[in-house]
Amino acid sequence: MTAARVLDRRTLLARAGLLAAAAAIPRPAGAATTRINALIARMTIEEKAGQLSCFNDEIRPVGAVFNPVVNAQGAAAQLADIRAGRIGMLFNGYGAQGAIRAQEAALASRLRIPLLFAADLIHGCRTIFPIPLGEAAAFDGDLSRRVARAVAVEARAAGIHWTFAPVVDVARDQRWGRVAEGAGEDVALNVALAVARVRGFQGAGLSGADALAATPKHFAGYAEVRGGMEYGAVDMSDAQLREVVLPPFAAAFRAGAAATMAAFTAFNGIPATANRHLLTDILREDLGFTGVCVSDYDADRELIAHGVAADEADAARLAILAGIDMSMQSGLFQRHLPALVASGAVPIAVVDRAVARVLALKDAFGLFDDPFRGLRQPAAPPPTAPPPTALAREAATRSIVLLRNEGAVLPLAPATRVALIGPFGADRTHLNGPWSFAGRAEDGVDLATAIRPLVVEPGSGIHHPLPGGIDRAVAAARAADVVLLAIGEGADMSGEGNSRVAITVPAAQQALAEAVAATGKPLVILLRHGRALALEGAVRDAPAILATWFLGAQTGHAVADILFGRAEPSGRLPVSFPFATGQQPWSYDRPATGRPAPDDAPLAPGRAHWRDAPDRALFPFGAGLSYTRFALDRVRVPATIPYGAPVPVSVRVRNIGPRPGLACIRLDIHDRVASRIRPVWQMKRWLRLSLAPRAARHVTFTLTPDDLALITPTGHPSVEPGAFDIRLSEGMEATAFTSFTVTPHDAPILEINGGSSVP
């Protein structure tokens, strides 16, 4: 790549607000630089390969199996490799004492280079919080930051330096199981929560005793797999990459994320793990990332199955030349880098650069000065921090979304006789959901414990009927005033490796719902799930529906707080619930079509629709109700905006209901005429606002030129003059519209010069 090409790419990315400040790992300076350079000069190629190799922790295993067993060693062999300087990092182990034992082995090696310890802390360490998708329903970056901070404190006390989170993949296909791990279908929400989670994990800096290195992943485009099939192929345009995929990564890197992880998938025909264009041209040069890039689990060896590597040595060569710094679990770097360097197939300078990044991360934690930092004397949480259980309950309560409440079935009066029916009523096994790491099922609060219903009856299993189960459930329903039906997905139905062809409630549970609904008793659906579901029949038509996700350890208390009105429902959907699975992929910000179906005739012939479903969602992104109602009025925006000027938009928000509530006011835009097709609507701002009954507040949003920009057909990010529509909304019920026009200008089209603005 020529210098002119690099400058052009970096200039374009900067103007799109995607050029991250090179702030990931603090670059070592002075004595630290001297120490790292001196270490590298003394290291053998075998020791360098060891620093670039990480393995599943068999010294202090957590017991949970997250991946296929590959290259198992056993604790004794692993300790021997550590003493020989052949391992740089261990992952998915838990407990300070085991970490001390492993670190003592590292200090017995020739160069005494300390280990790093990492883990997949996707939504908790010992205390399990809601899955990230559920937490995203709170639309609250501060909540996400506080949760990540609490996870970091627990993790460091358990001997963990580094988390393989947050997931920042923008996910528009609910068939893909890893929707559960991210923030949903919207770019702006993913950007804001990526920043919040990175700042929460890393705190004031990696030198802090309770800091946890963050790893925004998976770089890049992982959620775009065909058919929602895990580990499948990804193909996309450069504009899609830059407008949808890269912004959350760029924001996370600007926030200082110390690491990133390459995706398992092929990207435009080349697996990400071997994709130099992706991992060097885009990640390093365009986005300015300076931290550690780690492969996913065994992904370098899987280049052979992809069909791009001839054997293990070739796979190792492709991965390190592409930009992978650390090989996870396969052992390929450990086994093959020495010979590859000796043969000249891999320049030693490439290896040294990767080693320098890994050592810089260890230095940022202060491990060269104190290898046991945070292990022998764990950092205490701040005196003002709530206990993890209290924060877990708050996060779980804020994650719940009330999707329907016909006839004001909810909240329930304290004396209501409740029948709790369904496989998740008295269940703790599935509370935590996927990737719960060190969480213990016995620590969780189930629905039955918190609600104390008149009767608890499973009615069916998750996938299979129970003998006599429906008959007993129907009898229980008839004896109650209200039926709470706890149904949905098991923990093993979402997360990595759990793609689904049909995202519906399993047939056995659907049959249970139909039978219980036939009793005529008021029915409240309590969905447990890690993705948006395509609801059918009695489940779809129930008078009250709550999306309760996998809420973690405080599930029962959080759901009970909402059901009985001790807390106000305030969650809003971060993903759209479709009418049917066949609508996938689908998102509210889908591109405009030349034949849109009219709102009053969604199935009009010759228009964009399916024969058996409209081109819209059952419950769209941002949907959610409260126990009160909000209204929007007095919208103000200047009719014309000078080219390049900010756009102020004000609106009055009123609580017109009888209870206090937490409104979520969204501002979406639509560019009426542009050189490329634009989304029908695209969220740019939102605001959470507490209002007492009958209270009102005026709020103002300010849009920047960045918010109005698009990637033009020439590849340049720019603002094009013309009319823009604005939609202001609160949940599903309050909506207001306005518009403005950006005036033409004699100068060339404005090219954006950096910085993505988020709420």
C-alpha positions in Angstrom: 0.0 0.0 0.0 1.5 3.4 -1.0 1.8 6.3 1.4 -0.7 8.2 -0.8 -3.2 5.4 -0.5 -2.8 5.3 3.3 -3.3 9.0 3.6 -6.4 8.8 1.4 -8.0 6.0 3.4 -7.2 7.6 6.8 -8.6 11.0 5.6 -11.8 9.4 4.4 -12.3 7.4 7.6 -11.5 10.5 9.7 -14.1 12.5 7.8 -16.6 9.7 8.5 -16.0 10.0 12.2 -14.5 6.5 12.2 -10.8 7.3 12.8 -10.1 6.3 16.3 -7.6 8.1 18.5 -4.7 5.7 19.0 -5.5 5.4 22.7 -5.9 1.7 23.3 -2.9 0.6 25.2 -0.8 3.5 26.6 2.3 3.4 24.6 5.2 2.7 26.9 7.6 5.6 27.3 11.0 6.1 28.9 12.0 3.3 31.3 9.0 1.2 30.2 10.1 1.3 26.6 13.6 0.5 27.5 12.5 -2.5 29.6 10.3 -3.9 26.8 12.9 -3.4 24.1 15.5 -5.0 26.4 13.2 -8.0 27.0 12.5 -8.5 23.3 16.3 -8.4 22.6 16.9 -11.1 25.2 14.1 -13.4 24.1 14.5 -16.5 22.0 12.1 -17.0 19.2 10.5 -19.8 21.3 9.9 -17.4 24.1 8.5 -14.8 21.7 6.1 -17.4 20.3 5.1 -18.3 23.9 4.1 -14.7 24.6 1.9 -14.8 21.5 0.1 -18.0 22.7 -2.9 -18.2 25.0 -4.7 -21.3 26.3 -7.7 -22.4 28.2 -6.9 -22.3 31.9 -6.6 -25.9 33.1 -5.0 -24.9 36.4 -8.2 -23.3 37.7 -11.0 -24.4 35.4 -14.5 -23.0 35.9 -16.2 -26.3 34.9 -18.4 -24.7 32.2 -17.6 -25.8 28.6 -17.8 -22.9 26.2 -16.0 -24.4 23.2 -15.1 -27.7 21.7 -12.2 -29.4 23.5 -9.1 -28.6 21.4 -5.4 -29.1 22.3 -6.1 -30.0 26.0 -2.9 -30.1 28.1 -3.8 -30.8 31.7 -2.7 -28.6 34.7 0.8 -30.2 35.1 1.7 -29.8 31.5 0.4 -26.3 31.4 2.5 -25.3 34.5 5.5 -26.8 32.8 5.0 -24.8 29.7 4.6 -21.6 31.7 7.9 -22.3 33.5 9.5 -22.8 30.1 8.2 -19.4 28.9 5.9 -21.0 26.3 2.6 -19.4 27.4 1.7 -15.7 27.6 -1.9 -15.7 28.8 -4.5 -18.1 30.2 -8.2 -17.6 29.8 -11.5 -18.8 31.4 -10.0 -19.7 34.8 -11.4 -18.4 38.1 -10.0 -17.9 41.5 -7.1 -15.8 43.0 -5.2 -18.8 44.5 -5.0 -20.6 41.2 -3.9 -17.4 39.5 -1.1 -17.0 42.1 0.1 -20.5 41.5 0.2 -19.9 37.7 1.9 -16.6 38.2 4.6 -18.1 40.4 5.3 -20.6 37.6 5.7 -17.7 35.2 8.2 -16.1 37.6 10.2 -19.3 37.6 10.8 -18.9 33.8 14.1 -17.7 32.4 12.9 -14.1 31.8 10.3 -13.9 34.6 7.6 -12.4 32.3 4.3 -12.5 34.1 1.1 -14.0 32.7 -2.1 -12.3 31.8 -5.4 -13.9 32.8 -8.6 -13.4 30.7 -12.1 -14.6 30.6 -15.4 -14.4 28.6 -17.2 -12.2 31.1 -20.1 -11.4 28.7 -22.6 -10.4 31.4 -21.0 -11.1 34.7 -18.3 -12.9 36.7 -19.7 -14.5 39.9 -22.7 -12.2 39.9 -24.7 -12.6 36.7 -26.4 -9.6 35.2 -28.9 -9.5 32.4 -27.5 -10.6 29.0 -26.2 -7.5 27.1 -29.2 -7.5 24.7 -31.5 -7.3 27.7 -29.5 -4.6 29.4 -29.5 -2.7 26.1 -33.3 -2.4 26.5 -32.6 0.1 29.3 -31.2 2.5 26.7 -29.0 3.8 29.5 -25.2 4.1 29.0 -24.6 4.9 32.6 -26.3 1.7 33.7 -24.2 -0.3 31.3 -21.1 1.5 32.6 -21.9 0.7 36.2 -22.6 -2.9 35.5 -19.3 -3.3 33.6 -17.5 -1.6 36.6 -19.1 -4.1 39.0 -18.0 -7.0 36.8 -14.5 -5.6 36.7 -14.2 -5.4 40.5 -15.4 -9.0 40.9 -13.2 -10.2 38.1 -10.0 -8.7 39.4 -10.6 -10.1 42.9 -10.9 -13.5 41.1 -7.5 -13.1 39.3 -8.7 -11.9 35.9 -7.2 -9.0 34.0 -8.9 -9.1 30.7 -12.5 -9.7 29.4 -13.4 -10.8 25.9 -16.2 -8.2 25.9 -18.1 -6.1 24.9 -19.7 -7.6 21.8 -20.3 -4.7 19.5 -21.7 -6.5 16.4 -24.8 -4.7 15.1 -27.2 -7.6 14.8 -30.2 -7.6 12.4 -30.9 -11.3 12.0 -32.5 -12.8 15.0 -31.8 -16.3 13.8 -28.1 -15.7 14.8 -27.6 -16.9 18.4 -25.1 -14.3 19.4 -27.7 -11.5 19.1 -27.9 -12.1 22.9 -24.4 -10.9 23.5 -24.6 -7.4 21.9 -26.8 -4.3 21.9 -29.2 -5.1 19.1 -30.0 -3.8 15.6 -29.2 0.0 15.9 -25.9 1.6 15.2 -26.2 4.5 17.6 -27.2 2.4 20.5 -24.3 0.0 19.8 -21.9 3.0 19.7 -23.1 4.4 23.0 -23.1 1.1 24.9 -19.7 0.1 23.5 -18.3 3.3 24.9 -20.1 2.8 28.2 -19.0 -0.8 28.7 -15.3 -0.1 27.7 -15.2 2.8 30.2 -16.8 0.6 32.9 -14.5 -2.3 32.4 -11.3 -0.3 32.3 -12.2 2.4 34.8 -9.7 5.2 35.2 -7.0 3.2 33.4 -5.4 -0.2 33.3 -3.0 0.7 36.1 -5.9 0.6 38.5 -6.1 -2.4 40.8 -9.7 -3.1 39.6 -9.3 -2.4 35.9 -10.3 -5.0 33.4 -9.0 -4.8 29.8 -11.9 -4.6 27.3 -12.1 -6.4 24.0 -14.7 -5.1 21.6 -15.5 -7.9 19.2 -15.8 -9.5 16.7 -13.8 -7.6 14.1 -15.6 -7.3 11.8 -19.0 -7.9 10.4 -19.6 -11.2 12.3 -23.3 -10.6 12.8 -23.9 -10.4 9.0 -23.5 -14.2 8.5 -25.8 -15.6 5.8 -29.0 -17.1 7.1 -28.0 -16.3 10.6 -25.8 -19.3 10.6 -23.0 -19.2 13.2 -19.5 -19.2 11.7 -20.9 -18.6 8.2 -19.6 -16.3 5.5 -20.0 -12.5 5.3 -20.1 -10.3 2.2 -20.8 -6.6 2.3 -20.2 -3.3 0.6 -17.6 -0.8 1.8 -20.4 1.6 2.6 -22.2 -1.0 4.7 -19.0 -1.7 6.6 -18.3 2.0 7.2 -21.9 3.1 8.1 -23.0 0.1 10.1 -20.2 -2.2 11.2 -17.2 0.0 12.1 -18.8 2.9 14.1 -19.1 0.8 17.4 -15.5 -0.4 17.0 -14.2 3.1 16.3 -16.1 4.5 19.3 -14.8 1.7 21.6 -11.2 2.3 20.4 -11.6 6.1 21.0 -12.7 5.1 24.5 -9.4 3.3 25.0 -10.2 -0.3 24.5 -7.0 -2.3 25.1 -7.7 -5.2 22.7 -10.0 -6.6 20.0 -10.8 -10.0 18.7 -10.9 -11.2 15.1 -14.2 -12.8 13.9 -14.4 -16.5 13.1 -16.1 -15.7 9.8 -14.9 -15.2 6.3 -15.1 -11.5 5.3 -15.6 -10.8 1.6 -14.1 -14.2 0.7 -11.1 -14.2 3.2 -11.4 -15.4 6.8 -11.0 -12.6 9.2 -8.1 -14.4 10.9 -6.1 -14.3 7.7 -7.5 -11.0 6.3 -4.7 -8.5 6.2 -7.0 -5.9 4.6 -9.3 -6.2 7.6 -6.8 -6.6 10.4 -4.1 -4.2 9.2 -5.3 -1.9 6.5 -8.6 -1.1 8.3 -8.0 -1.9 11.9 -4.5 -0.5 12.3 -4.2 2.1 9.5 -7.8 3.4 9.1 -8.9 3.1 12.7 -5.6 3.7 14.3 -5.9 0.8 16.7 -2.7 0.2 18.7 -3.8 -2.6 21.1 -3.6 -6.4 21.0 -5.6 -8.3 18.4 -6.3 -11.9 19.5 -7.7 -14.7 17.4 -10.9 -16.3 18.4 -10.8 -19.9 19.8 -8.8 -22.1 17.5 -9.7 -19.8 14.6 -6.2 -19.8 13.1 -6.2 -23.6 12.8 -9.6 -23.4 11.3 -8.1 -21.6 8.3 -7.4 -25.1 7.0 -11.1 -26.1 7.1 -11.9 -22.7 5.4 -9.7 -23.9 2.6 -7.2 -21.0 2.6 -4.3 -22.7 4.5 -2.5 -25.9 3.4 -1.6 -27.0 6.9 -1.0 -25.8 10.5 2.2 -23.9 9.7 0.6 -22.2 6.7 -2.3 -21.2 8.9 0.1 -19.7 11.5 1.9 -17.8 8.8 -1.3 -16.3 7.4 -2.7 -15.3 10.8 0.4 -13.4 12.1 1.0 -11.7 8.7 -2.6 -10.6 8.6 -2.3 -8.9 12.0 -3.1 -11.5 14.7 -1.0 -10.8 17.8 -2.1 -13.8 20.0 -3.2 -17.2 18.9 -5.9 -18.6 21.1 -5.9 -22.3 22.1 -4.7 -23.9 18.8 -1.0 -23.7 19.8 0.0 -22.9 16.2 2.1 -19.9 17.1 3.8 -21.9 19.8 4.6 -24.8 17.6 5.3 -23.2 14.2 6.5 -19.6 14.5 10.2 -20.6 15.3 10.5 -22.6 12.1 8.5 -20.0 10.0 10.9 -17.3 11.2 14.0 -19.5 10.5 12.8 -20.1 7.0 12.1 -16.5 6.3 8.4 -17.1 5.7 7.6 -14.7 8.6 9.9 -11.7 9.2 11.2 -11.5 12.8 10.1 -7.8 12.8 6.4 -8.9 12.5 6.8 -11.2 15.5 8.6 -8.5 17.5 5.9 -6.0 16.8 3.2 -8.4 18.1 5.3 -9.3 21.2 5.8 -5.6 21.9 2.0 -5.1 21.9 1.5 -8.0 24.4 4.2 -6.8 26.7 2.9 -3.2 26.5 -0.5 -4.6 27.8 1.2 -6.4 30.7 3.2 -3.2 31.4 0.0 -1.1 31.4 -1.3 -3.3 34.2 1.9 -2.8 36.2 2.6 -6.5 36.1 6.4 -6.2 35.6 6.5 -4.2 38.9 4.0 -6.4 40.8 3.0 -9.6 39.0 0.5 -10.3 41.8 -1.2 -7.0 41.6 -4.8 -7.4 42.7 -4.4 -11.1 43.6 -3.0 -11.1 47.1 -4.9 -7.9 48.2 -7.9 -7.5 45.9 -9.2 -3.9 45.5 -12.2 -3.1 47.6 -15.2 -1.6 45.8 -15.8 2.1 46.4 -17.8 2.7 49.6 -20.6 4.3 47.6 -21.0 1.4 45.2 -24.2 -0.7 45.7 -23.7 -4.4 46.4 -23.6 -6.4 43.1 -27.0 -8.0 44.0 -28.6 -4.6 44.2 -27.2 -3.5 40.9 -28.1 -6.8 39.3 -31.7 -6.3 40.5 -31.8 -2.7 39.2 -30.3 -3.8 35.8 -32.8 -6.7 35.5 -35.8 -4.5 36.3 -34.7 -1.8 33.9 -34.2 -4.5 31.1 -37.8 -5.7 31.2 -40.0 -4.5 28.3 -43.8 -4.3 28.6 -45.0 -5.1 25.1 -48.7 -5.3 25.6 -51.1 -4.5 28.5 -54.6 -4.6 27.2 -57.3 -3.9 29.7 -54.7 -2.8 32.2 -54.1 -6.3 33.4 -50.9 -5.1 34.9 -49.9 -4.1 37.6 -51.4 -6.9 39.7 -53.0 -6.1 43.0 -51.2 -7.7 46.0 -54.1 -10.0 46.8 -54.4 -11.4 43.2 -54.5 -15.2 43.1 -51.8 -16.1 40.6 -51.1 -19.3 38.8 -47.5 -19.5 37.7 -47.4 -21.9 34.7 -44.7 -22.9 32.4 -41.2 -24.6 32.4 -39.5 -21.4 33.7 -41.7 -20.8 36.7 -39.6 -22.6 39.4 -36.5 -22.9 37.2 -33.1 -21.7 38.2 -31.0 -23.6 35.6 -31.9 -21.2 32.8 -32.0 -17.9 34.7 -28.5 -16.9 33.8 -28.6 -17.6 30.1 -25.6 -18.2 27.8 -22.0 -17.3 28.8 -22.7 -17.1 32.5 -19.1 -18.0 33.3 -18.6 -18.4 37.1 -22.2 -17.8 38.0 -24.0 -20.5 40.1 -27.5 -21.5 39.4 -28.2 -21.9 43.1 -27.5 -18.2 43.7 -30.3 -17.1 41.4 -33.8 -16.1 42.5 -36.5 -17.9 40.4 -39.9 -16.6 39.6 -41.8 -18.8 42.1 -39.6 -17.7 45.0 -40.2 -14.0 44.4 -43.8 -14.1 43.3 -45.2 -16.7 45.7 -48.1 -17.7 43.5 -51.2 -19.7 44.4 -49.8 -22.6 42.5 -46.8 -23.5 40.3 -47.3 -25.9 37.5 -44.7 -26.5 34.7 -47.3 -27.7 32.2 -44.6 -28.8 29.7 -40.8 -29.1 29.3 -38.9 -26.7 27.2 -39.1 -28.9 24.1 -41.3 -31.8 25.1 -44.8 -32.4 26.6 -45.1 -33.7 30.2 -47.5 -36.5 30.9 -50.7 -34.9 32.2 -48.9 -31.5 32.2 -51.4 -29.6 30.2 -54.4 -31.0 32.2 -52.8 -29.9 35.5 -51.9 -26.5 34.0 -55.5 -25.9 32.9 -56.9 -26.9 36.3 -54.4 -24.5 38.0 -55.5 -21.7 35.6 -59.1 -22.2 36.3 -58.5 -21.8 40.1 -56.6 -18.5 39.7 -57.5 -14.9 39.0 -54.6 -14.4 36.6 -52.2 -16.8 34.8 -48.5 -16.0 34.5 -47.2 -18.1 31.7 -43.4 -18.4 31.9 -42.2 -19.7 28.5 -39.5 -19.1 25.9 -36.0 -20.3 25.2 -33.7 -22.4 27.4 -30.2 -21.0 28.1 -28.7 -23.4 25.5 -30.9 -22.0 22.7 -29.2 -18.6 22.5 -25.5 -17.5 22.4 -22.6 -18.8 20.4 -23.3 -21.8 18.2 -27.1 -21.6 18.7 -28.5 -20.4 15.4 -32.2 -21.2 14.9 -34.1 -21.8 11.7 -37.4 -20.8 13.4 -37.3 -18.2 16.2 -40.6 -19.3 17.6 -41.6 -20.6 21.1 -41.0 -24.4 21.1 -44.0 -26.4 20.0 -44.6 -28.1 23.4 -44.8 -24.7 25.1 -47.0 -23.2 22.4 -49.5 -26.1 22.9 -49.5 -25.3 26.6 -50.2 -21.6 25.9 -53.1 -22.5 23.6 -54.7 -24.7 26.3 -54.3 -22.2 29.1 -55.6 -19.3 27.0 -58.7 -21.3 26.2 -59.7 -21.1 29.9 -60.5 -17.4 29.4 -58.5 -16.3 32.4 -56.4 -13.2 31.9 -53.0 -14.3 30.6 -49.7 -12.6 31.2 -46.8 -13.9 29.1 -43.4 -13.8 30.7 -41.0 -14.5 27.8 -37.5 -15.8 28.6 -35.3 -15.3 25.5 -32.0 -14.2 24.1 -33.3 -12.8 20.8 -36.4 -11.3 19.4 -39.0 -14.0 18.9 -41.7 -14.6 16.3 -44.7 -14.9 18.5 -47.7 -17.0 17.4 -51.3 -17.8 18.4 -52.2 -17.5 22.0 -48.8 -16.1 22.9 -48.9 -13.3 20.3 -52.5 -12.5 21.2 -52.2 -12.5 25.0 -53.5 -9.4 26.7 -50.2 -8.8 28.5 -46.7 -9.6 27.3 -43.4 -8.9 29.0 -40.0 -9.4 27.4 -37.8 -10.6 30.3 -34.8 -12.0 28.4 -32.2 -13.9 30.5 -32.1 -11.5 33.4 -29.5 -13.3 35.6 -29.3 -13.8 39.3 -32.1 -11.4 40.3 -34.6 -12.5 37.7 -37.4 -13.4 40.2 -37.2 -10.1 42.1 -37.0 -8.0 39.0 -40.1 -9.6 37.4 -42.1 -9.5 40.6 -41.2 -5.8 41.0 -42.7 -5.0 37.6 -45.7 -7.4 37.9 -46.9 -5.9 41.2 -46.1 -2.3 40.4 -43.2 -1.8 42.8 -41.2 -0.6 39.8 -42.4 1.0 36.6 -41.7 -0.8 33.3 -39.3 1.4 31.4 -37.4 -0.9 28.9 -37.6 -0.4 25.2 -36.8 -3.0 22.5 -33.3 -3.0 21.1 -34.4 -5.5 18.5 -37.5 -5.8 16.4 -39.9 -8.7 17.0 -41.0 -10.0 13.6 -44.3 -11.3 12.5 -42.6 -14.4 11.2 -39.1 -15.9 11.1 -39.1 -15.6 7.3 -38.8 -11.8 7.7 -35.2 -12.2 8.9 -32.9 -10.3 8.5 -35.0 -7.2 9.3 -34.5 -4.0 11.1 -36.4 -0.7 11.6 -33.7 1.2 9.7 -33.9 -1.0 6.6 -33.2 0.8 3.2 -36.1 2.5 1.4 -37.6 0.6 -1.5 -39.0 1.9 -4.8 -42.4 0.1 -4.1 -43.2 0.7 -0.5 -46.5 -0.7 0.7 -48.9 2.1 2.0 -49.7 2.1 5.7 -53.4 1.7 5.1 -52.9 -1.2 2.7 -49.8 -3.2 3.8 -50.6 -6.1 1.5 -51.4 -4.1 -1.6 -50.5 -5.9 -4.8 -47.3 -5.1 -6.5 -45.8 -3.6 -3.3 -43.0 -4.6 -1.0 -44.4 -7.2 1.2 -44.5 -10.9 1.8 -47.7 -12.7 0.7 -48.3 -13.8 4.3 -46.9 -10.9 6.3 -46.5 -7.1 6.0 -43.1 -5.4 5.7 -43.1 -4.3 9.3 -42.5 -5.7 12.8 -45.0 -7.0 15.3 -43.1 -5.0 18.0 -40.5 -2.7 16.4 -37.2 -1.4 17.7 -37.9 1.0 20.5 -41.3 -0.5 21.4 -42.3 -0.6 25.0 -45.1 0.5 27.3 -45.2 2.0 30.8 -47.9 2.0 33.5 -48.4 5.6 32.6 -48.7 7.4 29.2 -46.7 10.1 27.6 -47.5 12.7 25.0 -45.2 14.7 22.7 -46.1 18.2 21.4 -44.7 21.7 20.7 -42.0 20.4 18.3 -39.6 23.1 17.2 -36.9 23.0 14.5 -35.7 25.8 12.2 -37.2 25.4 8.7 -33.8 25.9 7.1 -30.4 25.1 8.4 -27.3 26.7 7.0 -24.9 24.3 5.4 -22.7 22.7 8.0 -24.6 24.2 11.0 -26.0 22.2 13.9 -29.7 21.4 14.0 -31.6 22.1 17.3 -34.8 20.1 17.8 -37.0 20.7 20.8 -40.1 19.0 22.0 -42.4 19.0 25.0 -42.8 15.7 26.8 -45.8 15.2 29.1 -46.8 12.5 31.5 -50.5 12.3 30.9 -51.1 9.2 33.0 -51.7 8.5 36.7 -48.2 7.2 37.7 -44.6 8.4 37.6 -42.7 7.1 34.6 -39.3 7.0 32.8 -39.8 8.1 29.3 -37.5 7.2 26.4 -37.7 10.0 23.8 -36.1 9.0 20.4 -35.2 11.2 17.5 -35.0 9.5 14.1 -34.2 11.1 10.8 -34.8 10.4 7.1 -32.9 11.9 4.3 -35.6 12.4 1.6 -33.4 12.7 -1.5 -29.8 11.4 -1.5 -27.2 10.0 -3.9 -27.5 6.6 -2.1 -30.6 4.9 -0.8 -31.1 5.9 2.8 -32.8 4.1 5.7 -36.5 4.7 6.1 -35.7 5.9 9.6 -32.5 6.1 11.5 -32.1 6.9 15.3 -29.7 9.6 16.0 -30.5 10.7 19.6 -32.5 9.5 22.6 -33.0 10.7 26.1 -34.3 9.0 29.3 -36.5 11.4 31.3 -38.3 10.8 34.7 -41.7 12.6 35.0 -44.2 12.7 37.8 -47.9 12.3 36.9 -49.2 15.3 34.9 -45.7 16.8 34.7 -44.1 18.2 31.5 -40.6 19.0 30.4 -39.1 20.6 27.3 -36.1 18.8 25.9 -33.7 19.8 23.1 -31.6 17.6 20.9 -28.8 18.9 18.7 -28.0 17.1 15.5 -24.5 17.6 14.0 -23.3 17.4 10.4 -22.0 13.9 11.3 -25.6 12.8 12.0 -26.7 13.9 8.5 -23.8 12.4 6.6 -23.8 9.4 4.3 -21.2 7.5 2.3 -21.7 8.8 -1.3 -21.3 6.5 -4.4 -17.7 7.8 -4.7 -16.9 6.6 -1.2 -16.7 10.0 0.3 -18.6 10.7 3.5 -20.6 13.9 3.1 -23.6 15.9 3.9 -25.9 16.5 0.9 -28.2 19.6 0.9 -31.9 18.9 0.9 -34.9 18.0 3.1 -34.7 15.8 6.2 -37.7 14.4 8.0 -37.6 14.0 11.8 -39.7 11.6 13.9 -39.8 12.0 17.6 -41.3 9.1 19.5 -41.8 7.6 23.0 -42.3 3.8 23.0 -45.2 2.7 20.8 -47.8 5.3 21.5 -46.5 8.9 21.3 -45.1 10.2 18.0 -44.5 13.6 16.4 -43.1 14.6 13.0 -41.4 17.6 11.6 -38.8 18.5 9.0 -36.0 20.9 8.0 -34.0 21.7 4.9 -30.2 22.0 4.7 -29.5 24.9 2.3 -27.1 24.5 -0.6 -23.7 26.0 -0.5 -21.3 27.4 -3.1 -18.4 25.4 -1.6 -17.8 21.7 -2.4 -20.0 19.2 -0.5 -19.1 19.2 3.1 -16.8 16.3 4.1 -17.1 15.3 7.7 -14.0 15.9 9.8 -14.3 13.5 12.7 -16.0 12.6 15.9 -19.2 10.7 16.1 -21.6 12.3 18.5 -23.7 10.0 20.7 -26.2 10.5 23.5 
